[in-house]
Amino acid sequence: MSERMMGSLRGDLQERWADSRETLIGHIIGLTLAVAGAGIAGSGVVDALRGGDDVVVMSAIGVVVGVVGYALWRATTLPRQIRILDVFVTVTLAWVVLAIVGALPYVLTGSITAVDDALFESVSGFTTTGATVLRPIEGTGPGILFWRSITQWMGGMGVIVLVVAVLPTVGSGGMSLLEAEAPGPTGERLTPRVRQTARRLWAVYIGFTIVLAIAYIVAGMNLYDGVAHSFTTVSTGGFSPYNGSLGHFDSAAIEWICIVAMFAAGTSFTLIYRILRGSPGPLVRSKEFHLYVAVVVAVSAVLFAVSEMTGSIHDRIRGSIFTTLTVVSTTGYATEDFGSWSDASQAVILLLLPIGAMAGSTAGGIKLIRVLAVASYAHREALRHLHPRLVRPVRVGGGIMPDRTANKIVAFLILALAIFGGGALAIAMTGPDLITSFSAAATAIGNVGPGLGDVGPTNDFLELPRFARWVTMVQMLLGRLEIYPVILALSVVTLRRRHRDLRV
């Protein structure tokens, strides 16, 4: 064989090898596993420092997961062109794999013996829902409890956002990855480069976490509690190392700090970044922010008037604001047993559970910007009954929302309502009463945490039958990824399977 032919063959093999290594799914999942492994290993270190018994197991899990993820990442490369359908499949699979890996520490340390319950705790953590099946919480090792907090911190800003931030290059598909995981209907670049946008969002997130941890420690928490609660506050997750949640500390100072932090965490991080850069104008002009403030003030006033809280006026005011923000921001901390309040109070809370705060925040729920968009959309359609030829755009604040975006939002709300109703019905069919069933479905898809009835702030989700917990698990994932990526990923898998069957 001539030297020219050998060179041609070598070049052809190298090109085929390069093509075989180009996989968005493998590359992103590999780096995601590496990040998760570092978090598990770090929790093992914390367990050692706190005198726990799970040091060896957690460290081993962290190293194995990290090495496997790093090897997969290094063995693959990003495709030259990233298709949007591949993005949806990648994001969905990455979250499923992350949830499975996140369950390993619970099972292998014996903290949760049932595999599906460990998966529930992991999904609840990464989706920042805060619903728990860990019982008792305070009887669990410090490393595992710290891992619980880390899962929420990773899921708050988004693991894929972190992955995009550390990738050497993501090309034209980077923004699609961010938007597929972003908690809201719109994505906005802070810089022309997507990687820099992801880095700046995470920089704000990390800075927020550090400042809050210091504030908690100054207010009376120890270092472990301060860091753990800062993780679950900025992520609006709500996991706590104590059965009594934040009420364990019985401290007005800690609760006021948490109130401020929950309000900030429910605000768009893009707007927070602009404030830090000396541009408060976008926040001041934001109609969504105005609605956010109005909802917090109005609901706090209503709960103060109709709830059955006891104590001084100051205690009742603080309790009303705290409860409002823990629900609106979908954090899910508890200082009051609002499940025992009046029917009027519980009705208000039930309505708030699936709504959430601002788009671009770490809060779950459908987001207030969608409420504004649908209100404008409904107003326009009502006017068209009077004036069929009316040409009127959908407005959100001072801006015009394209009909394509408005239609997508309306479709999203229809899907969310169907998933909520279907989930509530499925839960009710397993035995729980209607209040428990509806609040469990609402708090799961809204990523809030505690609900009402048997899943109230003084109970946990072990009160639900096993099948009902599987239903809420799916709802949590759909709520965090905002439905479309999961549905489209399932559609792609189904279509590929049908195509393969036809070829056979």
C-alpha angles and dihedrals in degrees: 000000000000123000090245091055091047090051091048091050091047091050092048092051092048091051092049091048091051091049092049090053093052105099127139093196096052094043096049095041090048093055091041090056090048090055091047091049091054090051093051092047090048090053088053089056090051089050089054093050091049094048096250128160099229100071098112096042096047094043091051093048091048094050094047094047091044094049093047091049094046092048091050091048093050092045093056138052135202116265118253089241124029118210119213092233090056088052093057092047092047096050093047094046092045091056093046092050090045091053092050093049091044089058094058097081091053093051101039094047091047092238089127115019101190112078094214091050090051089051089050091053091048094048090046089051100048092042088050090233097133097208107142141200094181109120123211099012097192092052092063125097119267093240093056092047090050090050088053089056093046092053089058093045091052092046095045099072091020132260092235090055088054091048091051089049093057100037113108089227136354102178123200095334095063095090090049089055091051094046093048090058100030116118097235145042097268136047125210130193117225089193134016089256117073092210091056091049091054091047093051093048090052091045090057090045094051092044090050090051094051094048092048093048090053091048092051091049093049089050092056111280120125120242095266095049093042094054095041093050093043088056093053096041100052089045091048087231104128103207112147131184088233134074090226093054113211089338086073090082096051089207125142091199093055091047093051091049089050091048091056091044094049090050091051092046089054090055122089110272089213090061091044089054091052090051090053088051090055099260109115092156097092091054094045091050095043111116089196090058090049089053091046092055092044092052093049093048096043097046092045089054092048093049091048089054102043106025123096099233118149132210135059124337089255091054092049093048091049092046092050094049093043093050092046093051096042088057100037093046088042091230095133101207116150132215096149132045094236088170088077096049126106122294090251091056092048091048090055091048092047090054091050097049099085099035106073130180133279128339111253092034126107090251122114127219131080093300129238094256088066090052089054092046094049091047090054091044092051091047091053093048091049091053090050089063086065097035110028093185094050115138108202127150125222107255129201109187108316094333133088118236115212114244089239091060093042092051090049090052092050090049090048092054092049090052092046091051091049092049091047094048094042091048093048090050092048091049092047091052089061092061114270120125121260096260091052093044097048095043092046090053092044095047092046098051090039091050091229105130117214118054134175134285114016092357095050125135093277094050136054138223093266083085087073122079116257095256090050089055089054089052092052090045091059090045091052092054093045090048095050096045090041097240102268099080092050095046093045091047090053089047092053092049091048093048092049091050091050090048091051091048091052091051090052 
